[in-house]
C-alpha cells in the first residue's frame, strides 16, 4: 500500500506524463523523418489521419502506465497491431510497446502480469510477422524480429525490477519482524527479571520481618524482668535486619550499571544459619539433611533455600512457637524438601492457624514457592496434616530445565 501510494504521488505522475509526451513526439517525429527519407506506401494522414492517431494514442496512454498497466498494454498492443496491419510506415512506433510491456511486468501483480505479457507478445509477434510477410526487400523483415526480441527483453527487465522490489520489501518486513521480536524478547526478559526480583524481595523481607516481629514482641515482654533475654532478642533483630539488608543489596544490585561486588545468593550451605534464626524466633527446629553425593547446581540450591525460608516464615507468621521438622533428601536426580510443623500451640487444643482455611487458595508465599519449583521443572505440594499442622513438600530436579538466578 505504501509503494502504490508513492507510485501515484504528484511527482511520479508528472514524470509519467512528461515521459508519455516525449514518447509520443519521438514516435510521430521519428516516423515522419523516416517517411521523408525513404517514402511510404501509405502516409500517416491516410484514413482520416489514422496513422497519426494511433501513434498519439499509444504514446499518451503511457501517462497512466503505473496505475493501470494491463489496460495500457492492451491499448498500446491493439494500436500497434492496427497500425502495422494497415501498412502504415515503419518507424519508432514500437517505443510505446516496449515501455508498456516493461510497465506491465514491473508494476503488475507478478505471475498474472507475466502471463498477460507472454500472451501479448505472442499475439504481437504473429501480427507483426503477418503484416511484414510481403515487405520488400526481404532483409527489412529483420526489424520485425528486432521488435519481437526487444519486446521479450522489455518484459524480462520489468519482471526483474518487480522481483527486486518484492525481495526488498520482504527483507524490510523480515527486518521489522526481527526488530519486533527482539523488543518482545527484551520485554519478556524484563518482566521475568521483575518477577524474580519481586520474588526475592518478598522472601527476604517477609522472613526478616517475621523474625523481627517475634523478637520485638519478646523484647517488649521481658525488657523489665529479664534484660539479658531482651538484649539477646535485640541482638537477633540487629543480625536479622543486617542480613536482610545485605540480601536486598545483592538482589537490587542487578539494577545498577556498575560491576560492584555483590553478595552471592544464599544456598543450602546457609541452612544452619536459617535454622538458628528460626530457633531464635521460638521454633523447635529439627533438621534432617542427607549429604548430597555431588555438589548441587546453584540454581537448585538457591531455590531450595528460598523454599525453606518461606516455609519457616509461614510457620512463624501463622503458627507461632511450635515444633518443625525440616528434611532434605538429595537423590540421584531429584532433591526432595519437606517442612512439617505441628501447628498452632503444638497440639494444645488452640484454634488452627490461618493456613488451614486458605489451603485451597494459597497466598503469595506458597504461590512464590510453587513458581520457583516450576521454573526448574519441579513441583510443590502444600496442605494441612491430619494432626493439625501443615506440610510443604517440594521436589526439584537436579538437572533443572528452567532458569533461576
Residue pairs with C-beta under 8 A, 6 or more apart in sequence:
3 165
3 169
6 12
7 66
7 67
7 107
8 66
8 67
12 66
13 63
16 62
16 63
16 64
16 65
16 66
17 63
19 62
19 63
19 99
20 59
20 60
20 61
20 62
20 63
20 65
21 59
21 60
21 63
23 59
23 62
23 95
23 96
23 99
24 55
24 56
24 59
24 60
25 59
26 59
26 92
26 95
27 55
27 58
27 59
27 91
27 92
27 93
27 95
27 96
28 44
28 52
28 55
28 56
28 59
30 91
30 92
30 93
31 44
31 51
31 55
31 89
31 90
31 91
31 92
31 93
32 44
33 91
34 89
34 90
34 91
35 43
35 44
35 89
35 91
40 88
40 89
41 87
41 89
42 51
42 86
42 87
42 88
42 89
43 51
43 89
44 51
44 52
44 55
44 88
44 89
45 51
45 52
46 88
47 86
50 86
50 88
51 83
51 86
51 88
51 89
54 79
54 80
54 82
54 83
54 88
54 93
55 79
55 83
55 93
57 75
57 79
58 75
58 76
58 79
58 80
58 83
58 93
58 96
58 97
58 100
59 95
59 96
61 72
61 75
61 76
61 79
61 96
61 100
62 72
62 76
62 96
62 99
62 100
62 103
64 71
64 72
65 72
65 99
65 100
65 103
65 107
66 103
66 107
69 100
69 103
69 104
69 106
69 107
69 108
69 113
70 104
70 108
70 113
70 116
72 100
72 103
72 104
73 100
73 101
73 103
73 104
73 116
73 117
73 120
74 120
75 100
76 96
76 97
76 100
77 97
77 100
77 120
77 123
77 124
79 96
80 93
80 94
80 96
80 97
80 124
80 127
80 128
81 123
81 124
81 127
83 93
84 90
84 127
84 128
84 131
84 132
85 127
85 130
85 131
87 131
90 140
90 143
94 147
94 150
94 151
97 124
97 147
97 151
97 154
98 150
98 151
98 154
99 154
101 117
101 120
101 121
101 151
101 154
101 155
101 158
102 154
102 155
102 157
102 158
102 161
103 158
104 113
104 116
104 117
104 120
104 155
104 158
105 113
105 114
105 117
105 154
105 155
105 156
105 157
105 158
105 159
105 161
105 162
106 157
106 158
106 159
106 161
106 162
106 165
107 158
107 162
108 114
108 116
108 117
108 162
110 162
110 166
113 162
114 155
114 159
117 155
117 158
118 155
121 148
121 151
121 152
121 155
124 147
124 148
124 151
125 148
125 151
128 144
128 147
128 148
129 144
132 140
132 141
132 143
132 144
135 141
135 144
193 254
195 371
196 405
197 251
197 252
197 254
197 255
199 306
199 368
199 371
199 372
200 247
200 251
200 265
200 306
200 405
201 248
201 251
201 252
202 364
202 365
202 368
203 306
203 309
203 310
203 313
203 368
204 244
204 247
204 248
204 251
205 244
205 248
206 310
206 313
206 317
206 365
207 244
207 309
207 310
207 312
207 313
208 240
208 241
208 243
208 244
210 281
210 313
210 316
210 317
211 236
211 237
211 240
211 277
211 278
211 280
211 281
211 316
212 237
212 240
212 241
214 281
214 282
214 316
214 320
215 233
215 234
215 236
215 237
215 240
215 280
215 281
216 233
216 237
218 229
218 230
218 233
218 282
219 230
219 233
219 234
219 237
222 229
222 230
222 233
223 230
232 280
236 277
236 280
236 281
239 277
240 277
246 263
247 263
247 266
249 262
249 263
250 262
250 263
250 264
250 265
253 260
253 262
265 298
265 302
265 405
266 302
266 305
266 306
267 296
267 298
267 301
267 302
267 304
267 305
268 296
268 301
268 304
268 305
268 328
269 301
270 305
271 287
271 289
271 305
271 308
271 326
271 328
272 287
274 305
274 308
274 309
274 312
275 285
275 287
275 326
278 285
278 312
278 315
278 316
278 324
279 285
281 316
282 316
282 320
282 321
283 312
283 315
283 316
283 321
283 322
283 323
283 324
283 341
284 321
284 322
284 323
284 324
285 312
285 324
285 326
286 323
286 324
286 325
286 326
287 326
288 325
288 326
288 327
288 328
289 326
289 327
289 328
290 328
290 329
290 330
291 330
292 330
292 335
293 330
293 332
296 304
296 330
296 335
296 398
297 398
297 399
297 400
299 376
299 400
299 403
299 404
299 405
300 335
300 376
300 396
300 397
300 398
300 400
300 404
302 404
302 405
303 372
303 373
303 375
303 376
303 396
303 404
304 328
304 335
304 337
304 394
304 396
306 369
306 372
307 337
307 369
307 372
307 373
307 380
307 392
307 394
308 326
308 337
308 339
310 365
310 366
310 368
310 369
311 339
311 369
311 392
312 324
312 326
312 339
313 365
314 355
314 365
314 366
314 390
314 392
315 322
315 324
315 339
315 341
315 390
318 344
318 353
318 354
318 355
318 390
319 341
319 342
319 343
319 344
319 353
319 355
319 389
319 390
320 344
320 345
321 346
322 341
322 342
322 343
322 344
322 345
322 346
322 389
323 341
323 342
323 346
324 339
324 340
324 341
324 342
325 338
325 339
325 340
325 341
326 338
326 339
327 336
327 337
327 338
327 339
327 340
328 335
328 336
328 337
329 335
329 336
329 338
330 336
330 398
331 398
332 398
333 397
333 398
333 399
334 378
334 395
334 396
334 397
334 398
335 395
335 396
335 397
335 398
336 393
336 394
336 395
337 392
337 393
337 394
337 395
337 396
338 391
338 392
338 393
338 394
339 391
339 392
340 385
340 389
340 390
340 391
340 392
341 389
341 390
341 391
342 387
342 388
342 389
343 352
343 353
343 356
343 385
343 387
343 388
343 389
343 390
344 350
344 351
344 352
344 353
344 388
347 387
347 388
352 384
352 388
353 390
355 384
355 390
356 384
356 388
356 390
359 382
359 383
359 384
359 390
362 370
362 382
366 380
366 382
366 392
369 380
369 382
369 392
369 394
370 379
370 380
370 382
372 380
372 404
373 379
373 380
373 394
373 395
373 396
374 402
375 400
375 402
375 403
375 404
376 396
376 397
376 400
376 401
376 402
376 404
377 397
377 400
377 401
377 402
378 394
378 395
378 396
378 397
379 394
379 395
380 392
380 393
380 394
380 395
381 392
381 393
381 394
382 390
382 391
382 392
382 393
383 390
383 391
384 390
384 391
385 391
